[in-house]
């Protein structure tokens, strides 16, 4: 969970960038490229979620 406004805004910009990348492929009409972009983004998100070492101490 974001701890401050700057961190929250950063998360929103990341999400906006994700949507814009997918929209670019939709505009081209390339559904296979859309699926590939979604898979790539999922992998990127998982890398951030499960990074070693974690950003927060447990």
Residue, then its C-alpha position, 0 to 999 in steps of 0.5 A: x500500500x502506498x505510504x504517501x502521495x508521491x508513491x501513489x502517483x507513481x503507481x497511477x502513472x505506471x498503470x496509465x503507461x500500461x494501458x497506453x501500451x495496450x491501446x497502441x496495439x489495439x489501434x493497430x488491430x493486432x490482437x496477438x500483439x495485445x496478448x503478448x503485451x499483456x503477458x509481458x506486463x504481467x511478468x513485469x508486475x510479478x518481478x516487482x511484487x516478488x523481488x529479492x530482497x523485498x523493499x520492506x523488512x518483515 
